[in-house]
């Protein structure tokens, strides 16, 4: 069945290992570069569900036992799963397209409008240091594209020292500002999933003492661009930047 599916899996290669381990290993492999809709993972679980229902029908209801029917059932469930995942992704995009600019956007550039052809997604990954020996090692990841749904042109990641998740997110914003400035970009849109960062950058009052200088640096750097907006989006939109940030955070611990 698995070889005849759209995944073309060789299930015999894993013969003899426990079923839970077999599922875990395939999910890990299929998840690689399988975002944002996770089509291959959805197809895999559609196959498991089709196999389970087919088995129950055959044993308890004396139903169909023709293997070709099982493949047809798997394809039907696969189509349902992919359609559902696509619908959820479109809903997330539509939600972000209806962002309340008074709450979810901060305007830092010299102009309030511009041609958005430089879009940078950035995210931070932070994990508490349980050893108590200093700041935990954190990671920031970013991607650059020329349209909201365009292909990624460049990407990067960096391991940093930060004392909180918010510190990491803000440092990531400043990092991509510096990168854009080094490329002589004059109009940029930065997308983050950190609502608190947007709130602090919009605030006219002082933020937390340990972040005050960083907030001032971001605002000052933003004013050097003709157009520089920072906008809050969902994690699903910037998933690639998030994955890069996690890899950067783990780099010093592996």
C-alpha positions as CSV (number, residue, x, y, z in Angstrom):
1,X,0.0,0.0,0.0
2,X,2.7,2.5,1.0
3,X,4.7,1.9,-2.2
4,X,1.6,2.5,-4.3
5,X,0.8,5.8,-2.5
6,X,1.9,9.3,-3.5
7,X,4.7,9.0,-0.9
8,X,6.2,5.8,-2.4
9,X,7.4,4.6,1.0
10,X,9.5,1.4,1.3
11,X,7.9,0.0,4.4
12,X,9.8,-3.2,4.2
13,X,13.1,-1.4,5.0
14,X,11.8,-0.8,8.6
15,X,10.5,-4.4,9.1
16,X,10.9,-5.6,12.7
17,X,10.8,-2.3,14.6
18,X,7.9,-1.3,16.9
19,X,5.1,0.5,15.2
20,X,5.3,3.7,17.3
21,X,9.0,4.0,16.4
22,X,8.3,3.3,12.7
23,X,5.7,6.2,12.7
24,X,8.0,8.6,14.6
25,X,10.9,8.0,12.2
26,X,8.8,8.5,9.1
27,X,7.2,11.7,10.5
28,X,10.6,13.1,11.3
29,X,11.8,12.5,7.8
30,X,8.6,13.8,6.1
31,X,8.6,17.0,8.2
32,X,11.9,18.1,6.6
33,X,11.1,21.0,4.2
34,X,7.4,20.0,4.3
35,X,6.0,23.4,5.3
36,X,3.8,25.3,5.5
37,X,0.9,22.9,4.6
38,X,2.8,19.7,5.6
39,X,1.4,17.8,2.5
40,X,3.5,14.7,2.9
41,X,2.8,14.4,6.6
42,X,-0.9,14.8,5.9
43,X,-0.7,12.1,3.3
44,X,1.1,9.8,5.7
45,X,-1.5,10.2,8.4
46,X,-4.3,9.8,5.8
47,X,-2.7,6.5,4.9
48,X,-2.6,5.4,8.5
49,X,-6.3,6.3,9.0
50,X,-7.3,4.6,5.8
51,X,-5.5,1.5,6.8
52,X,-7.1,1.5,10.3
53,X,-10.6,2.0,9.0
54,X,-10.1,-0.6,6.2
55,X,-8.8,-3.1,8.8
56,X,-11.8,-2.5,11.1
57,X,-14.3,-2.9,8.3
58,X,-12.6,-6.1,7.2
59,X,-12.5,-7.7,10.6
60,X,-15.6,-6.5,12.4
61,X,-18.0,-5.8,9.5
62,X,-16.8,-8.4,7.0
63,X,-16.3,-5.5,4.6
64,X,-14.1,-5.0,1.5
65,X,-10.7,-6.8,1.5
66,X,-9.4,-5.8,-2.0
67,X,-6.1,-4.0,-1.5
68,X,-6.9,-1.7,-4.5
69,X,-9.9,-0.4,-2.5
70,X,-7.5,0.4,0.4
71,X,-5.4,2.6,-2.0
72,X,-8.5,4.4,-3.2
73,X,-9.6,5.1,0.4
74,X,-6.1,6.4,1.2
75,X,-6.3,8.8,-1.8
76,X,-9.7,10.1,-0.7
77,X,-8.5,10.8,2.9
78,X,-5.3,12.3,1.5
79,X,-7.4,14.8,-0.6
80,X,-9.5,15.7,2.4
81,X,-6.4,16.3,4.6
82,X,-4.7,18.5,2.0
83,X,-7.8,20.5,1.3
84,X,-8.2,21.1,5.1
85,X,-4.6,22.2,5.5
86,X,-4.8,24.5,2.5
87,X,-8.0,26.1,3.9
88,X,-6.3,26.7,7.3
89,X,-3.3,28.3,5.6
90,X,-5.5,30.6,3.5
91,X,-7.5,31.6,6.6
92,X,-4.2,32.5,8.3
93,X,-3.2,34.6,5.3
94,X,-6.6,36.3,5.2
95,X,-6.4,37.1,8.9
96,X,-3.0,38.7,8.5
97,X,-4.3,40.7,5.5
98,X,-6.9,42.2,7.8
99,X,-4.4,43.4,10.4
100,X,-5.5,46.4,12.5
101,X,-2.7,48.8,11.7
102,X,-3.2,50.8,14.9
103,X,-2.4,47.8,16.9
104,X,-0.2,45.4,14.9
105,X,2.1,47.7,13.0
106,X,4.7,50.2,14.0
107,X,6.0,52.8,11.5
108,X,9.6,53.7,12.1
109,X,10.7,55.1,8.7
110,X,10.7,58.6,7.4
111,X,7.6,58.0,5.3
112,X,4.4,56.2,6.3
113,X,3.9,54.6,2.9
114,X,6.2,53.0,0.4
115,X,6.7,50.3,-2.2
116,X,7.0,47.1,-0.2
117,X,9.4,45.0,-2.3
118,X,11.8,44.1,0.5
119,X,10.1,41.7,3.0
120,X,12.1,40.3,5.9
121,X,10.7,37.7,8.2
122,X,12.5,37.4,11.6
123,X,12.0,35.2,14.7
124,X,13.9,34.4,17.9
125,X,14.3,31.2,19.8
126,X,15.0,31.3,23.5
127,X,15.4,28.6,26.1
128,X,16.0,29.1,29.8
129,X,19.4,28.2,31.1
130,X,18.8,25.8,34.0
131,X,22.5,25.7,34.9
132,X,22.4,29.3,36.2
133,X,25.8,30.0,34.7
134,X,24.8,33.1,32.7
135,X,22.6,34.1,29.8
136,X,21.1,31.2,27.9
137,X,22.3,30.8,24.3
138,X,19.5,31.8,21.9
139,X,19.0,32.0,18.2
140,X,17.7,34.4,15.6
141,X,16.6,33.4,12.1
142,X,15.5,35.5,9.2
143,X,14.5,35.3,5.5
144,X,14.3,37.8,2.7
145,X,11.9,37.9,-0.2
146,X,10.5,40.5,-2.6
147,X,6.8,39.7,-2.1
148,X,4.6,38.4,0.7
149,X,4.3,34.9,-1.0
150,X,7.5,35.1,-3.1
151,X,10.4,32.7,-3.0
152,X,13.0,33.2,-0.3
153,X,16.0,34.9,-1.9
154,X,18.3,34.9,1.1
155,X,18.2,33.6,4.7
156,X,20.4,33.5,7.7
157,X,20.7,32.6,11.4
158,X,22.9,33.6,14.3
159,X,23.5,32.4,17.9
160,X,23.2,35.2,20.4
161,X,23.1,35.7,24.2
162,X,19.8,37.1,25.6
163,X,18.1,37.1,28.9
164,X,14.5,36.7,27.8
165,X,12.4,35.7,24.8
166,X,11.4,39.3,24.2
167,X,15.1,40.4,24.3
168,X,15.8,37.8,21.6
169,X,12.9,39.0,19.4
170,X,14.0,42.6,19.6
171,X,17.6,41.8,18.9
172,X,16.4,39.9,15.8
173,X,14.6,43.0,14.5
174,X,17.7,45.1,15.0
175,X,19.8,42.5,13.3
176,X,17.8,42.5,10.1
177,X,17.7,46.3,10.1
178,X,21.5,46.3,10.1
179,X,21.5,43.7,7.4
180,X,19.1,45.7,5.2
181,X,21.2,48.8,5.7
182,X,24.3,46.9,4.6
183,X,22.4,46.1,1.4
184,X,21.4,49.7,0.9
185,X,17.7,48.9,1.1
186,X,15.6,52.1,1.6
187,X,12.1,50.6,2.0
188,X,11.6,47.5,4.1
189,X,8.8,45.6,5.8
190,X,9.8,43.4,8.8
191,X,7.4,40.7,9.8
192,X,7.5,39.2,13.4
193,X,5.2,37.1,15.4
194,X,5.9,39.0,18.7
195,X,3.0,41.2,19.6
196,X,4.9,42.5,22.7
197,X,7.7,43.8,20.5
198,X,5.2,45.8,18.5
199,X,3.6,47.2,21.6
200,X,6.9,48.4,23.1
201,X,8.1,50.0,19.9
202,X,4.7,51.8,19.5
203,X,4.7,53.0,23.1
204,X,5.7,56.6,24.0
205,X,6.7,55.6,27.5
206,X,9.9,53.9,28.6
207,X,10.0,50.1,28.3
208,X,11.7,47.7,30.6
209,X,15.0,49.1,31.8
210,X,17.2,46.3,30.4
211,X,15.6,46.7,27.0
212,X,15.4,50.5,26.8
213,X,18.7,51.0,24.8
214,X,17.7,48.2,22.4
215,X,14.3,49.8,21.8
216,X,15.9,53.1,21.1
217,X,18.5,51.6,18.7
218,X,15.6,49.9,16.7
219,X,13.7,53.2,16.5
220,X,16.8,55.2,15.5
221,X,17.8,52.6,12.9
222,X,14.3,52.5,11.5
223,X,14.3,56.3,11.0
224,X,17.3,55.9,8.7
225,X,15.1,54.1,6.1
226,X,12.7,55.9,3.9
227,X,10.1,53.3,4.8
228,X,10.4,50.8,7.7
229,X,7.4,49.1,9.1
230,X,7.4,46.3,11.6
231,X,4.2,44.2,11.4
232,X,2.9,41.4,13.6
233,X,1.9,38.2,11.8
234,X,1.2,34.6,12.8
235,X,4.0,32.0,13.5
236,X,2.7,30.0,10.5
237,X,3.6,32.9,8.1
238,X,7.2,33.1,9.3
239,X,7.7,29.4,9.9
240,X,11.0,29.3,8.0
241,X,12.6,32.1,10.0
242,X,11.4,30.3,13.2
243,X,13.1,27.0,12.1
244,X,16.3,28.8,11.4
245,X,16.2,30.5,14.8
246,X,15.7,27.1,16.5
247,X,18.7,25.6,14.6
248,X,20.8,28.6,15.6
249,X,19.8,28.1,19.3
250,X,20.6,24.4,19.2
251,X,23.9,24.8,17.4
252,X,25.9,25.4,20.6
253,X,24.2,22.6,22.5
254,X,24.6,19.8,20.0
